[in-house]
Every structure is written in C-alpha cells, then in structure tokens.
Amino acid sequence: MQDRELLELAAKAAGYQVEWVKNSGCYYRCEEEIGREQWDPLEDDGDALRLAVKLRITPRVHLQGYSVAVTAQCIVDSYTEICGDDEMAATRRAIVRAAAEIGKNI
C-alpha cells in the first residue's frame, strides 16, 4: 500500500478530515478546533503518538530483534516494521499501518 493510501485510511480510522495539497505534497488536517495544520504521522512523532492514543494502538519496541511491533485493541493482527537505523520511523510506520487497517474496516 502506498503512503498516501495509508494516511487516508489512518485519517478515516481516527475520524480526521484531511485534504491532500499537491503543491506542498502533504496532507492537512482540517478541524474547527485546530484550524488547518499539516498532518503526517509517518514523519511527525507527535502526529503518530496522537493517532496511537486515539485508536488505542500500543507500540512495543523489540530492541534485540531490531523491530517495532504495534497492536490495536480492535484488531487481532500485529504490525511489525524493521527498525534499521531509525526506530522512530519504524514505530511511526507501524502505527500508521495498524491505523490504516482499522480504517479499511470502517
């Protein structure tokens, strides 16, 4: 699944209204209480954490195996990403993948 589709499904799962802005190449979250702000949980730790909390997604970092796994209360599967040199990027991607799976089932 491409990043844009992952982000669209993750936003759907969280109940966020997002719009793709082609000129900037990113999504913006448009909500009355926050206005319009860039939204990219694949790149932004804060966006990923807010998404995880909202959807009850729990990250687990396996330091010895160099991977990150996440689980969500409403889905049985676990989503694992290889960390490589960037544990944070792997954690964000695993959170978004789990959120996208939730969004697919809505």
C-alpha positions in Angstrom: 0.0 0.0 0.0 1.3 3.5 -0.9 1.9 6.1 1.8 -1.0 8.3 0.6 -3.4 5.4 0.9 -2.1 4.5 4.3 -2.5 8.1 5.5 -6.0 8.4 4.1 -7.1 5.2 5.8 -5.4 6.2 9.1 -7.2 9.5 9.0 -10.5 7.8 8.3 -9.9 5.5 11.3 -9.3 8.4 13.6 -12.2 10.4 12.2 -10.0 13.2 10.9 -10.9 15.4 7.9 -7.7 15.6 5.8 -7.0 17.1 2.4 -4.1 16.5 0.1 -2.4 19.7 -1.0 -0.5 18.8 -4.2 1.7 21.9 -4.2 3.1 21.1 -0.7 3.0 17.3 -1.3 1.4 16.7 2.1 -1.9 16.3 4.0 -3.5 18.9 6.1 -5.9 18.1 8.9 -8.9 20.5 8.8 -10.8 20.7 12.1 -12.7 23.6 13.6 -10.9 23.4 17.0 -7.4 23.3 15.5 -7.9 25.0 12.2 -5.8 23.7 9.3 -2.4 22.1 10.1 0.0 19.8 8.3 -0.6 16.1 9.3 1.9 13.4 8.6 2.2 10.6 11.3 4.7 8.9 9.0 7.1 11.7 9.6 5.9 13.5 12.7 6.3 11.8 16.2 3.5 13.9 17.7 1.0 13.1 15.0 1.9 9.4 15.3 1.5 9.4 19.1 -1.9 11.2 18.9 -3.0 8.7 16.3 -1.9 5.8 18.5 -3.6 7.2 21.6 -6.8 7.9 19.8 -7.0 4.4 18.3 -5.6 2.6 21.4 -2.6 1.3 19.4 0.3 0.1 21.6 3.8 0.2 20.2 6.3 -2.4 21.5 10.0 -1.9 20.6 12.0 -5.2 20.4 15.5 -3.9 20.9 17.2 -7.2 20.4 15.3 -8.1 17.2 15.7 -4.6 15.7 12.0 -4.4 15.0 8.9 -2.5 16.2 5.5 -4.1 16.6 2.2 -2.5 17.4 -1.2 -3.8 18.3 -4.6 -2.2 18.5 -7.4 -3.2 20.8 -9.9 -3.6 18.0 -7.7 -5.7 15.7 -6.1 -9.0 16.3 -3.1 -8.6 14.0 0.2 -7.1 15.0 2.1 -4.9 12.5 5.9 -5.1 12.5 8.5 -2.9 10.9 12.2 -3.4 10.8 14.0 -0.6 12.5 17.3 -0.4 10.7 18.9 2.7 11.9 15.7 4.6 12.7 13.5 3.1 15.5 11.3 6.2 15.5 10.5 5.9 11.7 9.7 2.2 12.1 7.4 2.9 15.1 5.5 5.7 13.2 5.1 3.4 10.1 3.8 0.5 12.2 1.3 2.8 14.0 0.1 4.2 10.6 -0.2 0.6 9.2 -2.3 -0.5 12.1 -4.5 2.6 11.9 -4.9 2.0 8.1 -6.1 -1.5 8.8 -8.7 -0.1 11.2 -9.7 2.5 8.6 -10.2 -0.3 6.0 -12.7 -2.0 8.2 -14.9 1.1 8.8 
